[in-house]
Amino acid sequence: MYYSEFSTPLGTMYAVADSQHILGLYYQGQKYCPDMSQYQYEPEQWLLEAATRQIQRYFSDPCFEFDLPLNPNVTSFQKSVLEVLRQIPAGETLSYQQVANRLGKPTATRAVASAIAKNPVIIVIPCHRVIGQDGSLRGFAAGLERKRQLLVREKGSSRAAA
């Protein structure tokens, strides 16, 4: 497995890939970020270059739609939660309860929150678009300030506002 490191307006990110899929995207210092020393540093690996380009494109156009081949190592429940997150358009949010409801598991809010907190593909799978039922910002493995900035950036984009 390979990794690269690149800069974004909100700090340094790491991308992790195998030969066919992006396995993770993490902010430096993010909770649940793996130890990069277990991977081979290979910034010119094609998927890592694609991830870097697409994340940078997102920061210039928050409505940009990612098309990276993803294969995060998660449980089947986490996969179902992440699939709901992928459906949240830029500029919109859902509450943890709404995500649980969309899964048909209205009593699983805490399990949903836990699955979201462990999202290994930050930004591309937009866990930052999930907020408290009262509209407050709740947990984000990369920090609430980054979550706030991502949401503000998306709400301010012209296509999201249209």
N, C-alpha and C positions, 0 to 999 in steps of 0.2 A: 504494500500500500504506500501511497505517496501523499505528500502534503506540500502546500505552498503558503506563503504569507504575503499579505498585501494590505495597503492602506485604504481606508474609507474616511469620509467626513466624520464618522463617529468612532474612529479608532482602528487599530490593526485587527485584521481578520485572518483566520486560517481556513483553508479548504483542504479536505481529505478525500482521496479517490482511490479506487482500484483501476484496473485497465478499462472498465466499461461503465462505471457509475460514480457519481458523487455520493460519498458516504456521510459527509458532514461539512458544515460551515459554522464556524464559531468565532466569537469575539475573543481576543486575548483577555484572559482573566475571567471569562464567563464561567458560571457554575456548570458543572458537568463537561467542561472542555477536557478532552483527553490529553495525555502527555504526548506532545508531538515528537519526542525523541524515539518513540516506537515506530515511526514512519520514516520513509526515505524522503529527504528534501529534493523535490523535483519540480521547480516552478515552470518548466517548459513542457510538462506533461499536458497533452491536449485538453483533457477534461479540466485540469486545474486552471489552464489559461482561459478556457471557456467560462468557468465559474467566476474568475476575476473580472473578465470583460462584462459578464452579465450583471454582477453586483455593481460594478462601476456605472453601467448603463442605468440600473435602477436608481442610483443616487442622482442621476441627471434627469430621469423620467420615472417618478415613483409609480406610474401606472404600467410600466414595462412588465410584460408577461414572460416569466422565465420558461425556458424549454430545456433544462438540464436533465439528463437521465439520472434519476435518484434511486438509491437503494439503501436507505437508512436501516441500521440494525436495530429494529424495535419489535415489540410484541405485536400480536394481531390486534389487540385492543388499541395500542398506541397508533398503529397504522390506520385504524378506522378513525381515530381522533384527528390525526394529521390530514387525512383525506377531507374531513369537514373543513379544516383550516384552509386548505388549498382552494376552497370554493368561496372564501370571503374576498370580495373585490377590494382593491385599493381604495382608501377613503371611507370604508365602512368597518364596523366592528360588530362583534357578537359578544354576549356575556358567556361566562362559563356554563351557566344554566342553559342558555340557548344551544350551545354545542352539545351538551348532554341530551337535550330534547331532540335535536336532529339525529342523534345516534339511536333514539328510541330508548334511552336509558335515563329518564328524568331524575332518578335518585343517585346517579353516579357522578355528581358534580365534583366531588373531591378526587375521584379517580381520573376524571377528565383534566382537572387542574394539574395533577401529578404528571399525567402523560404530556401535557402541553409544556410543563416546566422542563421536561427532558427532551424536547424537540432537538434532534441533532442537526437540523438543517435550517438554522435561523435565517430569517428574512425571506428565503425562497419559499419555505413553508411558513406563512405569516402568523406565527404565534403572538406577535405584538398586537395583532388586531383583536385579541380577546381581552375583555375588560370585566370589571366587577358589574354585577347586576344593577348597582346604583350609579354606574357610569365612571366609577373611580378606576384609576390605574392600579392593577394588582400584579403581583409577581411577574418578573421577567428575568430569566437567567443571566442576561447581559446587563441588567440594571434598569431601574425605572426611568432614569433620565434618558437613556437611549430609546426606551419604549415610547416615551413622550415625544422625543424628537422624530422618530419614525412616523408616528401618527400625525403629527403636525405637518411634516413634509408631505405625506399622502393627502391629507385634507386640503392642503394648499395647492396641489397640482390641478391644472386646468381640467383634465379629463375626469378626475375624481369629483371635482366640484360641479361638473356639468350634469 
